[in-house]
Amino acid sequence: MSAAKKPSPPDMSGLKDDWNRMSGLRRAEKTGEAAPPPVPPKPARQAKQQPAKPVEQPMMSRRSWYAEQDAVEALAAAVDEVHFATRVPKHTIVSELFRVAAAAAPKVEKKLKK
């Protein structure tokens, strides 16, 4: 006995309309009646073509710094918290946090010189 799973039968639900159409054509052939005109397919809805607006992407950069584990985890938690509260992309949040940190650099310098 094989443990292989037997394939399921094919889905034939889409053939019902074709079957009814073919049955009608065959009936019309036998009785000599004119076949009903085929129903034309509905035209696809045309999407409005808007001129593509050039999206200005900010220049992105990648840096690598080593930091203490608790500081990195605090930054990651802050990014996640702001992201889930605002749904703003994380790279935007990190950029804003870097700007805030850069603005606080003189304060940090004073603290570290003590």
C-alpha distances in whole Angstrom, upper triangle without the diagonal:
4,7,9,11,12,16,18,21,24,27,29,32,34,35,36,40,39,38,41,44,42,43,46,47,46,48,51,50,50,53,55,56,56,53,53,54,51,51,51,49,51,52,51,53,55,55,59,60,61,63,61,63,63,62,64,61,63,63,60,60,58,60,59,61,60,61,60,57,59,60,57,55,58,58,55,55,58,56,53,56,58,55,53,56,57,54,57,55,55,57,59,59,60,62,64,64,65,68,69,69,71,73,73,74,77,77,74,76,79,77,75,79,80
4,5,8,10,13,16,19,22,25,27,30,32,33,35,38,37,37,40,42,41,41,45,45,44,47,49,49,49,52,54,54,54,51,51,51,48,48,49,47,48,50,48,50,52,52,56,56,58,59,57,60,60,58,60,58,59,59,57,57,55,57,55,57,57,58,57,54,56,57,54,52,55,55,52,52,55,53,50,53,55,52,50,54,54,51,53,51,51,53,56,56,56,59,61,61,62,65,66,65,67,70,70,71,74,74,71,73,76,74,72,76,77
4,6,9,12,15,18,21,24,27,29,31,32,34,37,37,37,40,42,41,42,45,46,45,47,50,50,50,53,55,55,55,51,51,51,48,48,48,46,47,48,46,48,50,50,54,54,56,57,55,57,57,55,57,55,57,57,54,54,52,54,53,54,54,54,54,51,52,54,51,49,52,52,48,49,52,50,47,49,51,48,47,50,51,48,50,48,48,50,53,53,53,56,58,57,58,62,62,62,64,67,67,67,71,70,68,70,73,70,69,73,74
4,6,9,12,15,18,21,24,26,28,29,31,34,34,34,37,39,38,39,42,43,42,44,47,47,47,50,52,52,51,48,48,48,45,44,45,42,44,45,43,45,47,47,50,51,53,54,52,54,54,53,55,52,54,54,52,52,50,52,51,53,53,54,54,50,52,53,50,48,51,51,47,48,51,49,46,48,50,47,45,49,49,46,48,46,46,48,51,51,51,54,56,56,57,60,61,61,63,65,66,66,70,69,67,69,72,70,68,72,73
4,6,9,12,15,18,21,23,25,26,28,31,31,31,34,36,35,36,39,40,40,42,44,45,45,48,49,49,49,45,45,45,42,41,42,39,41,42,40,42,44,44,48,48,50,52,50,52,52,51,53,51,53,53,51,51,50,52,51,53,53,53,53,50,51,53,50,48,50,50,46,46,49,47,44,46,48,45,43,47,47,44,46,45,45,47,49,50,50,53,55,55,56,59,60,60,62,64,64,65,69,68,66,68,71,69,68,72,73
4,6,9,12,15,18,20,23,23,25,28,28,28,31,33,32,33,36,37,36,38,41,41,41,44,46,46,46,42,42,42,39,39,39,37,39,40,39,41,43,44,47,48,50,52,50,53,53,52,54,52,54,55,52,53,52,54,54,56,56,56,56,53,54,56,52,50,53,53,49,49,52,49,46,49,50,47,45,48,49,46,48,46,47,49,51,52,52,55,57,57,58,61,62,62,64,66,67,68,71,71,68,71,74,72,71,74,76
4,6,9,12,15,17,19,20,22,25,25,25,28,30,29,30,33,34,34,36,38,38,39,42,43,43,43,39,39,39,36,35,36,33,35,37,35,38,40,40,44,45,47,48,47,49,50,49,51,50,52,52,50,51,50,52,52,55,55,55,56,52,54,55,51,50,52,51,48,48,50,48,45,47,49,45,44,47,47,44,46,44,45,47,49,50,51,53,55,55,56,59,60,60,62,65,65,66,70,69,67,70,73,71,70,73,75
4,6,9,12,14,16,17,19,22,22,22,25,27,27,27,30,32,31,33,36,36,37,39,41,41,40,37,36,36,33,33,33,31,33,34,33,35,38,38,42,43,45,47,46,48,49,48,51,49,52,52,50,52,51,53,53,55,55,56,56,53,54,55,52,50,52,51,48,48,50,48,45,47,48,44,43,46,46,43,45,43,45,46,49,49,50,53,54,55,56,59,60,60,62,64,65,66,70,69,67,70,73,71,70,74,75
4,7,9,12,14,14,16,19,19,18,21,24,23,24,27,28,28,30,32,33,33,36,37,37,37,33,33,33,30,30,31,29,31,33,32,34,37,38,41,43,45,47,46,49,50,49,52,50,53,54,52,54,53,55,55,58,58,59,59,56,57,58,55,53,55,54,50,50,52,50,47,49,50,47,45,48,48,44,47,45,47,48,50,51,52,55,56,57,58,61,62,63,64,67,67,68,72,72,70,73,75,73,73,77,78
4,6,9,11,11,14,16,16,16,19,21,21,22,25,26,26,28,30,30,31,34,35,35,34,31,30,30,27,27,27,25,27,29,28,31,33,34,38,39,42,44,43,46,47,46,49,48,51,52,50,52,51,54,54,57,57,58,59,56,57,57,54,52,54,53,49,50,51,49,46,48,49,45,44,46,46,43,45,44,45,47,49,50,51,53,55,56,57,59,60,61,63,65,66,67,71,71,69,71,74,72,72,76,77
4,6,8,9,11,14,14,14,17,19,19,20,23,24,24,26,29,29,31,33,34,33,32,29,28,28,25,24,25,23,24,26,25,28,30,32,35,37,39,42,41,44,45,44,48,47,49,51,49,51,51,54,54,57,57,58,58,55,56,57,53,51,53,52,48,49,50,48,45,47,47,44,42,45,44,41,43,42,44,46,47,48,50,52,53,54,56,58,59,60,62,64,65,66,70,69,68,71,73,72,71,75,76
4,6,6,8,11,11,11,13,15,15,16,19,20,21,23,25,26,27,29,30,29,29,25,24,25,22,21,23,21,23,25,25,28,30,32,36,37,40,43,42,45,47,46,49,49,52,53,52,54,54,57,57,60,61,61,62,59,60,60,57,55,56,55,52,52,53,51,48,50,50,46,45,47,47,43,46,45,47,48,50,51,53,54,56,57,59,60,62,63,65,66,68,69,73,72,71,74,76,75,74,78,80
4,5,6,9,10,10,12,14,15,16,18,20,21,22,24,26,27,28,30,29,28,24,23,23,20,19,21,19,20,23,23,25,28,30,34,36,38,41,41,44,45,45,48,48,51,52,51,53,53,56,57,60,60,61,61,58,59,59,56,54,56,54,51,51,52,49,47,48,48,45,43,45,45,42,44,43,46,47,49,50,52,53,55,56,58,59,61,62,64,65,67,68,72,71,70,73,75,74,74,77,79
4,6,7,8,9,11,12,14,15,17,18,20,21,23,24,26,27,28,27,26,22,21,21,17,16,17,15,17,20,20,22,25,27,31,33,36,38,38,41,43,43,46,46,49,51,50,52,52,55,56,59,60,61,61,59,59,59,56,54,56,54,51,51,52,49,47,48,48,45,43,45,44,41,43,43,45,46,48,49,51,52,54,55,57,58,60,61,63,64,66,67,71,71,69,72,75,73,73,77,78
4,6,5,6,9,10,10,12,14,15,16,18,20,21,22,24,25,24,23,20,19,19,16,16,18,16,19,21,22,25,28,30,33,35,38,41,41,44,46,46,49,49,52,54,53,55,55,59,60,62,63,64,65,62,63,63,59,58,59,58,54,55,56,53,50,52,52,48,47,49,48,45,47,46,48,50,51,53,54,56,57,59,60,62,63,65,66,68,69,71,74,74,73,76,78,77,77,80,82
4,5,5,6,9,10,10,12,14,15,16,18,20,21,23,24,23,22,19,17,18,16,15,17,17,19,22,23,25,29,31,34,36,39,42,43,46,48,48,51,51,54,56,55,58,58,61,62,64,65,66,67,64,64,64,61,59,61,59,56,56,57,54,52,53,53,50,48,50,49,46,48,48,50,52,53,54,56,58,59,60,62,63,65,66,68,69,71,72,76,76,75,77,80,79,79,82,84
4,5,5,6,9,10,11,13,14,15,17,19,20,21,22,21,19,16,14,15,12,12,14,13,15,19,20,23,26,28,32,34,37,40,41,44,46,46,50,50,53,55,54,57,57,61,62,65,66,66,67,65,65,65,62,60,61,60,56,56,57,54,52,53,53,49,48,50,49,46,48,47,50,51,52,54,56,57,58,60,62,63,64,66,67,69,71,72,76,76,74,77,80,79,79,82,84
4,5,5,6,9,10,11,12,14,15,17,19,20,21,19,18,15,14,14,11,12,14,13,16,19,21,24,27,29,33,35,38,41,41,44,47,47,51,51,54,56,55,58,58,61,63,65,67,67,68,66,66,66,63,61,63,61,58,58,59,56,53,55,55,51,50,52,51,48,49,49,51,53,54,55,57,58,60,62,63,64,66,67,69,70,72,73,77,77,76,78,81,80,80,83,85
4,5,5,6,9,10,11,12,14,15,17,18,20,19,18,15,15,16,14,15,17,17,20,23,24,27,30,33,36,38,42,44,45,48,50,51,54,54,57,59,58,61,61,64,65,68,69,70,71,68,69,69,65,64,65,64,60,60,61,58,56,57,57,54,52,54,53,50,52,52,54,55,57,58,60,61,63,64,66,67,69,70,72,73,75,76,80,80,79,81,84,83,83,86,88
4,6,5,6,9,10,11,12,14,16,17,18,16,16,13,12,14,12,13,16,16,19,22,24,27,30,33,36,38,42,45,45,48,51,51,55,55,58,60,60,62,63,66,67,70,71,71,72,70,70,70,67,65,66,65,61,61,62,59,57,58,58,55,53,55,54,51,53,52,55,57,57,59,61,62,63,65,67,68,70,71,73,74,76,77,81,81,80,82,85,84,84,87,89
4,5,5,6,9,10,11,13,15,16,16,15,14,10,9,10,9,10,13,14,17,20,22,25,28,31,34,37,40,43,44,47,49,50,54,54,57,59,59,62,62,66,67,70,71,72,73,70,71,70,67,66,67,65,62,62,63,60,57,59,58,55,54,55,54,51,53,52,55,56,57,59,61,62,63,65,67,68,70,71,72,74,76,77,81,81,80,82,85,84,84,87,89
4,5,5,6,9,10,11,12,14,15,14,14,10,11,12,11,13,16,17,20,23,25,28,31,34,37,39,43,45,46,49,52,52,56,56,59,61,61,63,64,67,68,71,73,73,74,72,72,72,69,67,69,67,64,64,65,62,60,61,61,57,56,58,57,54,55,55,57,58,59,61,63,64,66,67,69,70,72,73,75,76,78,79,83,83,82,84,87,86,86,89,91
4,5,5,6,9,10,11,12,14,13,14,11,12,14,13,15,18,19,22,26,28,31,34,37,40,42,45,48,49,52,55,55,59,59,62,64,64,66,67,70,71,74,75,76,77,74,74,74,71,69,71,69,66,66,67,64,62,63,63,59,58,60,59,56,57,57,60,61,62,64,66,67,68,70,71,73,74,76,77,79,80,82,85,85,84,87,90,88,88,92,93
4,5,5,6,9,10,11,12,10,10,8,8,11,11,13,16,18,21,24,27,30,33,36,39,41,44,47,48,52,54,55,59,59,62,64,64,67,67,71,72,75,76,77,78,75,76,75,72,71,72,70,67,67,68,65,62,64,63,60,58,60,59,56,58,57,60,62,62,64,66,67,68,70,72,73,74,76,78,79,81,82,86,86,85,87,90,89,89,93,94
4,5,5,6,9,10,10,9,9,6,8,10,10,13,16,18,21,24,27,30,33,36,39,41,44,47,48,52,54,55,59,59,63,64,64,67,67,71,72,75,77,78,79,76,77,76,73,72,73,71,68,68,69,66,64,65,65,61,60,62,60,57,59,58,61,62,63,65,67,68,69,71,73,74,75,77,78,80,82,83,86,87,86,88,91,90,90,93,95
4,5,5,6,9,10,10,11,9,11,14,14,17,20,21,25,28,30,33,36,39,42,44,48,50,51,55,57,58,62,62,65,67,67,69,70,73,74,77,79,79,81,78,79,78,75,74,75,73,70,70,71,68,66,67,67,63,62,64,63,60,61,61,63,65,66,67,69,70,72,74,75,76,78,80,81,82,84,85,89,89,88,91,93,92,92,96,97
4,5,5,6,8,8,10,9,11,14,15,17,21,23,26,29,31,34,37,41,44,46,49,52,53,57,59,60,63,64,67,69,69,72,72,75,77,80,81,82,83,80,80,80,77,75,77,75,72,72,73,70,67,69,68,65,63,65,64,61,63,62,65,66,67,69,71,72,73,75,77,78,79,81,83,84,86,87,91,91,90,92,95,94,94,97,99
4,6,5,6,5,6,5,8,11,13,16,19,22,25,28,30,34,36,40,42,45,48,51,52,56,58,59,63,64,67,69,69,72,72,76,77,80,82,82,84,81,81,81,78,76,78,76,73,73,73,70,68,69,69,65,64,66,64,61,63,63,66,67,67,69,71,72,73,76,77,78,80,82,83,84,86,87,91,91,90,93,95,94,95,98,100
4,6,5,7,8,8,11,14,15,18,21,24,27,29,32,35,38,41,44,46,50,52,54,57,59,61,64,65,68,70,70,73,73,77,78,81,83,83,85,82,83,82,79,78,79,77,74,74,75,72,70,71,71,67,66,68,66,63,65,64,67,68,69,71,73,74,75,77,79,80,81,83,84,86,88,89,92,93,92,94,97,96,96,99,101
4,6,8,10,11,14,17,18,21,24,27,30,33,35,39,41,44,47,49,53,56,57,60,63,64,67,68,71,73,73,75,76,79,81,84,85,86,87,84,85,85,81,80,81,80,76,76,77,74,72,73,73,70,68,70,69,66,67,67,70,71,72,74,75,76,78,80,81,82,84,86,87,88,90,92,95,95,94,97,100,98,98,102,104
4,6,9,10,13,16,18,21,24,27,30,33,36,39,41,45,48,50,53,56,58,61,63,65,68,69,72,74,74,77,78,81,82,85,87,87,88,86,86,86,83,81,82,81,78,78,78,75,73,74,74,70,69,71,69,66,68,68,71,72,73,75,77,77,79,81,82,83,85,87,88,89,91,93,96,96,95,98,101,100,100,103,105
4,7,9,12,15,17,20,23,26,29,32,35,38,40,44,47,49,52,55,56,60,62,64,67,68,72,74,74,76,77,81,82,85,87,88,89,86,87,86,83,82,83,81,78,78,79,76,73,75,74,71,69,71,70,67,68,68,71,72,72,75,77,77,79,81,82,83,85,87,88,89,91,93,96,96,95,98,101,100,100,103,105
4,6,9,12,15,17,20,24,26,29,32,35,38,41,44,46,49,52,54,57,60,61,65,66,69,71,72,74,75,79,80,83,85,86,87,84,85,84,81,80,81,79,76,76,76,73,71,72,72,68,67,68,67,64,66,65,68,70,70,72,74,75,76,78,80,81,82,84,85,86,89,90,94,94,93,96,98,97,98,101,103
4,6,9,12,15,17,21,23,26,29,32,34,38,40,43,46,49,51,54,57,58,62,63,66,68,69,72,73,76,78,81,83,83,85,82,83,82,79,78,79,77,74,74,74,71,69,70,69,66,65,66,65,62,63,63,66,67,67,70,72,72,73,76,77,78,80,82,83,84,86,87,91,91,90,93,96,95,95,98,100
4,6,8,12,14,18,20,23,26,29,32,35,38,40,44,46,48,51,54,55,59,60,63,65,65,68,69,73,74,77,79,80,81,79,79,79,75,74,75,73,70,70,71,68,65,67,66,63,61,63,61,58,60,60,63,64,64,66,68,69,70,72,74,75,76,78,79,81,83,84,88,88,87,90,92,91,92,95,97
4,6,9,12,15,17,20,23,26,29,32,35,37,41,44,45,49,51,53,56,57,61,63,63,66,67,71,72,75,77,78,79,76,77,76,73,72,73,71,68,68,68,65,63,64,63,60,59,60,58,56,57,57,60,61,61,64,66,66,67,70,71,72,74,76,77,78,80,82,85,85,84,87,90,89,89,92,94
4,6,9,12,15,17,21,23,26,29,32,34,38,40,42,46,48,50,53,54,58,60,60,63,65,68,70,73,75,76,77,75,75,74,71,70,71,69,66,66,66,63,61,62,61,58,57,58,56,54,55,55,58,59,59,61,63,64,65,67,69,69,71,73,74,75,78,79,82,83,82,85,87,87,87,90,92
4,6,9,12,15,18,21,23,27,30,32,35,38,39,43,45,47,50,51,55,57,57,60,61,65,67,69,71,72,73,71,72,71,68,66,67,65,62,63,63,60,58,59,58,55,54,55,53,51,52,51,55,55,56,58,60,61,62,64,66,66,68,70,71,72,74,76,79,80,79,81,84,83,83,87,89
4,6,9,12,15,18,20,24,27,29,32,35,37,40,43,44,48,49,52,54,55,58,59,62,64,67,69,69,71,69,69,68,65,64,64,62,59,60,60,57,55,56,55,52,51,52,50,47,49,49,52,53,53,55,57,58,59,61,63,63,65,67,68,69,71,73,76,77,76,78,81,80,81,84,86
4,6,9,12,15,17,21,23,26,29,32,33,37,40,41,45,46,49,51,52,55,56,60,62,65,67,67,69,67,67,66,63,62,63,60,58,58,58,55,53,54,53,50,49,50,48,45,47,46,49,50,50,53,55,55,56,59,60,61,63,65,65,67,69,70,74,74,73,76,79,78,78,81,83
4,6,9,12,15,18,21,23,27,29,31,34,37,38,41,42,46,48,48,51,53,56,58,61,63,64,65,63,63,62,59,58,59,57,54,54,54,51,49,51,49,46,45,47,45,42,43,43,46,47,47,49,51,52,53,55,57,57,59,61,62,63,65,67,70,71,70,72,75,74,75,78,80
4,6,9,12,15,18,20,24,27,28,31,34,35,39,40,44,46,46,50,51,55,57,59,61,62,63,61,61,60,57,56,57,55,52,52,52,49,47,48,47,44,43,44,42,39,40,40,44,44,44,47,49,49,50,53,54,55,57,59,60,61,63,65,68,68,68,70,73,72,72,76,78
4,6,9,12,15,17,21,23,25,28,31,32,36,37,41,43,44,47,49,52,55,57,60,60,62,60,60,59,56,55,56,53,51,51,51,47,46,47,46,42,42,43,41,38,39,39,42,43,42,45,47,47,48,51,52,53,55,57,57,58,61,62,66,66,66,68,71,70,71,74,76
4,6,9,12,15,18,21,22,25,28,29,33,34,38,40,40,44,45,49,51,54,56,56,58,56,56,55,52,51,52,49,47,47,47,44,42,44,42,39,38,40,37,34,35,35,38,39,39,41,44,44,45,47,49,49,51,53,54,55,57,59,62,63,62,64,67,67,67,70,72
4,6,9,12,15,18,20,23,26,27,31,32,36,38,39,42,44,47,50,52,54,55,57,55,55,54,51,50,50,48,45,46,45,42,41,42,40,37,36,37,35,32,33,33,36,37,37,39,42,41,42,45,46,47,48,51,51,52,55,56,60,60,60,62,65,64,65,68,70
4,6,9,12,15,17,20,23,24,28,30,33,36,37,40,42,46,48,51,53,54,56,54,54,53,50,49,50,47,45,45,44,41,40,41,39,36,36,37,34,32,32,32,35,36,35,38,40,40,41,44,45,45,47,49,50,51,53,55,58,59,58,61,63,63,63,66,68
4,6,9,12,14,17,20,21,24,26,30,32,33,37,39,42,45,48,50,50,52,51,51,49,46,46,46,43,41,42,41,38,37,38,36,33,33,34,31,28,28,28,32,32,32,34,37,36,37,40,41,41,43,46,46,47,50,51,54,55,55,57,59,59,60,63,65
4,6,10,12,14,18,19,23,25,29,31,33,36,38,42,45,48,50,51,53,51,51,49,47,46,46,43,42,42,41,38,37,38,36,33,33,34,31,29,28,28,32,32,31,34,36,36,36,39,41,40,42,45,45,46,48,50,53,54,54,56,58,59,59,62,64
4,6,9,12,15,17,20,23,26,29,30,34,36,40,43,46,48,49,51,50,50,48,46,46,46,42,41,42,40,37,37,38,35,33,34,34,31,29,28,28,31,31,30,33,35,34,35,38,39,39,41,43,43,44,47,48,51,52,52,54,57,57,58,60,63
4,6,8,12,14,17,20,23,26,28,32,34,38,41,43,46,47,49,48,48,46,43,44,43,40,39,40,38,35,35,36,33,31,32,32,28,26,25,25,29,28,27,30,33,31,32,35,36,36,38,40,40,41,44,45,48,49,49,51,54,54,55,57,60
4,6,9,12,15,18,21,24,26,30,33,36,39,42,45,46,48,48,48,46,43,43,43,40,39,40,38,35,35,36,33,31,33,33,29,27,26,25,29,28,26,30,32,30,31,35,35,34,37,39,39,40,43,44,47,48,48,50,52,53,53,56,58
4,6,9,12,14,18,21,22,26,29,32,36,38,41,42,45,44,44,42,39,40,40,36,35,37,35,32,32,33,31,28,30,30,27,25,23,22,25,24,23,27,28,27,28,31,32,31,34,36,36,37,40,41,44,45,45,47,49,50,50,53,55
4,6,9,12,15,18,20,24,27,31,34,36,40,40,43,42,43,40,38,38,38,34,33,35,33,30,30,32,29,26,28,29,25,23,21,20,24,22,21,24,26,24,25,29,29,28,31,33,33,33,37,38,40,42,42,44,46,47,47,50,52
4,6,9,13,15,17,21,24,28,31,34,37,38,41,40,41,38,36,37,36,33,32,34,32,28,29,31,28,26,28,29,25,23,21,20,22,20,19,23,24,22,24,27,27,26,29,31,30,31,35,35,38,40,40,41,44,45,45,47,50
4,6,10,12,14,18,21,25,28,30,34,34,37,37,37,34,32,33,32,29,28,30,28,25,26,27,24,22,25,25,21,20,17,16,19,17,15,19,21,19,20,23,23,23,26,28,27,28,31,32,35,37,36,38,41,41,42,44,47
4,6,9,12,16,19,22,26,28,31,32,35,35,35,32,30,31,31,27,27,29,27,24,25,27,24,22,25,25,22,20,17,16,18,15,14,18,19,16,18,21,21,20,23,25,24,25,28,29,32,34,33,35,38,38,39,41,44
4,6,8,12,15,19,22,25,28,29,32,32,32,29,27,28,28,24,24,26,24,21,23,24,21,20,23,23,20,18,15,13,15,12,12,15,16,14,16,19,18,18,21,23,22,24,27,27,30,32,31,33,36,36,36,38,41
4,6,10,13,16,19,22,25,26,29,29,30,27,24,26,26,22,22,24,22,19,21,23,20,19,22,23,20,19,15,13,14,11,10,13,13,11,13,16,15,14,18,19,18,20,23,23,26,28,28,29,32,33,32,35,38
4,7,10,13,17,19,23,24,28,28,29,26,24,26,26,22,22,25,23,20,22,25,22,21,24,25,22,21,18,15,15,12,12,15,14,11,14,17,15,15,18,19,18,20,23,23,26,28,27,28,31,32,31,33,36
4,7,10,14,16,20,21,24,25,26,23,20,23,23,19,19,22,21,17,20,22,20,19,22,24,21,20,16,13,13,9,10,13,12,10,13,15,13,14,18,18,17,20,22,22,25,27,25,27,30,30,30,32,35
4,7,10,13,17,18,22,22,24,21,19,21,22,18,18,22,20,18,20,23,21,20,24,25,23,22,19,16,14,10,12,14,12,10,14,15,12,14,17,17,16,19,21,20,24,25,24,24,28,28,27,30,32
4,7,10,13,15,19,19,21,19,16,19,20,16,16,20,19,17,19,22,21,20,23,25,24,22,19,16,14,11,13,15,12,11,15,15,13,15,18,17,16,20,21,20,24,25,23,24,27,27,26,28,31
4,7,10,12,16,17,19,16,14,17,18,15,16,19,19,17,20,23,22,21,25,26,25,24,21,19,16,13,15,16,12,12,16,15,12,15,17,15,15,19,19,18,21,23,20,21,25,24,23,25,28
4,7,10,13,14,17,15,12,16,17,15,15,19,19,18,20,23,23,22,25,27,27,26,23,20,17,15,18,18,14,15,18,16,14,17,19,16,16,20,20,19,22,23,20,21,24,24,22,24,27
4,6,10,12,14,12,10,14,15,13,14,18,18,17,20,22,22,23,25,27,27,26,24,22,18,17,19,18,14,15,18,16,13,16,18,15,15,19,18,16,20,20,17,18,21,20,18,21,23
4,7,9,12,10,9,12,14,13,14,17,18,18,20,23,23,23,26,28,28,28,26,24,20,19,21,20,16,18,20,17,15,19,19,16,17,21,19,18,21,21,17,18,21,20,17,20,22
4,6,8,7,6,10,11,11,12,15,16,16,18,20,21,22,24,26,27,27,25,23,19,19,21,19,16,17,19,16,14,18,18,14,16,19,17,16,19,19,15,16,19,17,15,19,20
4,6,5,6,9,10,11,13,14,16,17,19,20,22,23,25,26,27,27,26,25,21,21,23,21,17,20,21,17,17,20,19,16,18,21,19,18,20,19,16,17,20,17,15,19,20
4,5,5,6,9,10,11,12,14,15,16,18,20,21,22,24,26,26,25,23,20,20,22,20,17,20,21,18,18,21,20,18,20,23,21,20,23,22,19,21,23,20,19,22,23
4,5,5,6,9,10,10,12,14,15,16,18,20,21,22,24,25,24,23,19,20,22,19,17,20,20,17,17,20,19,17,20,22,19,19,22,20,17,20,22,19,18,22,22
4,5,5,6,9,10,11,12,14,15,17,18,20,21,23,23,22,21,17,18,19,16,14,17,17,13,13,17,15,13,16,18,16,16,19,17,14,17,19,16,16,19,20
4,5,5,6,9,10,11,12,14,16,16,18,20,21,21,20,19,15,15,17,15,12,15,16,13,13,17,16,14,16,19,17,17,21,20,17,19,22,19,19,22,23
4,5,5,6,9,10,10,12,14,15,16,18,20,20,20,18,15,16,18,15,13,17,17,14,15,19,18,16,19,21,20,20,23,22,19,22,24,21,21,25,26
4,5,5,6,9,10,10,12,14,15,16,18,19,19,18,15,16,17,14,12,16,15,12,14,17,15,14,17,19,17,18,21,19,17,20,22,19,19,23,24
4,5,5,6,9,10,11,12,14,15,16,17,16,15,12,13,14,11,9,12,12,9,10,13,12,11,14,16,15,16,20,18,16,19,22,19,20,23,24
4,5,5,6,9,10,10,12,14,15,15,15,13,10,12,13,11,9,13,13,11,13,16,15,14,18,20,19,20,23,22,20,23,25,23,23,27,28
4,5,5,6,9,10,11,12,14,14,15,14,11,14,15,12,11,15,15,12,15,17,16,16,19,21,20,21,25,23,21,24,26,24,24,28,29
4,5,5,6,8,10,11,12,13,13,13,10,13,13,9,9,12,12,9,12,14,13,13,17,18,17,19,22,20,19,23,24,22,23,27,27
4,6,5,6,9,10,11,11,10,10,7,9,10,6,7,10,10,8,11,14,13,14,17,18,18,20,23,22,21,24,26,24,25,29,30
4,6,5,6,8,10,10,10,10,8,11,12,9,10,14,13,12,15,17,17,17,20,22,22,23,27,26,24,27,29,27,28,32,33
4,5,5,6,9,10,11,12,10,13,13,10,12,15,14,13,16,18,16,17,21,22,21,23,27,25,24,27,29,27,28,32,32
4,6,5,6,8,8,10,8,11,10,7,10,12,11,10,14,15,14,16,19,19,20,22,25,24,23,27,28,27,28,31,32
4,5,5,5,5,7,6,10,9,7,10,13,12,12,15,17,17,18,21,22,22,24,28,27,26,29,31,30,30,34,35
4,6,5,8,10,10,13,13,11,14,16,16,16,19,20,20,21,24,25,25,27,31,29,28,32,34,32,33,37,37
4,6,8,11,11,15,14,11,14,17,15,15,19,20,19,21,24,24,24,27,30,28,28,32,33,31,33,36,37
4,5,9,10,13,11,10,13,15,13,15,18,18,18,20,23,23,24,26,29,28,28,32,33,32,33,37,38
4,6,8,11,10,10,13,15,14,16,18,19,20,22,24,25,26,28,31,30,30,33,35,34,35,38,39
4,6,9,7,7,10,12,11,13,16,16,17,19,21,22,23,25,29,28,28,31,33,32,33,36,38
4,6,6,7,9,10,11,13,15,16,17,19,20,22,23,25,28,28,27,30,33,32,32,36,37
4,5,5,6,9,10,10,12,14,15,16,18,20,21,22,26,26,25,27,30,29,29,32,34
4,5,5,6,9,10,10,12,14,15,16,18,20,21,25,25,24,26,29,28,28,31,33
4,6,5,6,9,10,11,13,14,15,17,19,20,24,24,23,26,28,28,28,31,33
4,5,5,6,9,10,11,12,14,15,17,18,22,22,21,24,26,25,26,29,31
4,5,5,6,9,10,10,12,14,15,16,20,20,19,21,24,23,23,27,28
4,5,5,6,9,10,10,12,14,15,19,19,19,21,24,23,24,27,29
4,5,5,6,9,10,11,13,14,18,18,18,20,22,22,23,26,28
4,5,5,6,9,10,11,12,16,16,15,18,20,19,20,23,25
4,5,5,6,9,10,10,14,15,14,16,19,18,19,21,24
4,5,5,6,9,10,13,14,14,16,18,19,19,22,24
4,5,5,6,9,12,12,12,15,16,16,18,20,22
4,5,5,6,10,10,9,12,14,14,15,17,19
4,5,5,8,10,10,11,14,15,15,17,20
4,6,7,9,10,11,13,14,16,18,20
4,6,5,6,9,10,11,12,15,16
4,5,5,6,9,10,10,12,15
4,5,5,6,9,10,11,13
4,5,5,6,9,10,11
4,5,5,6,9,10
4,5,5,6,9
4,6,5,7
4,6,6
4,5
4
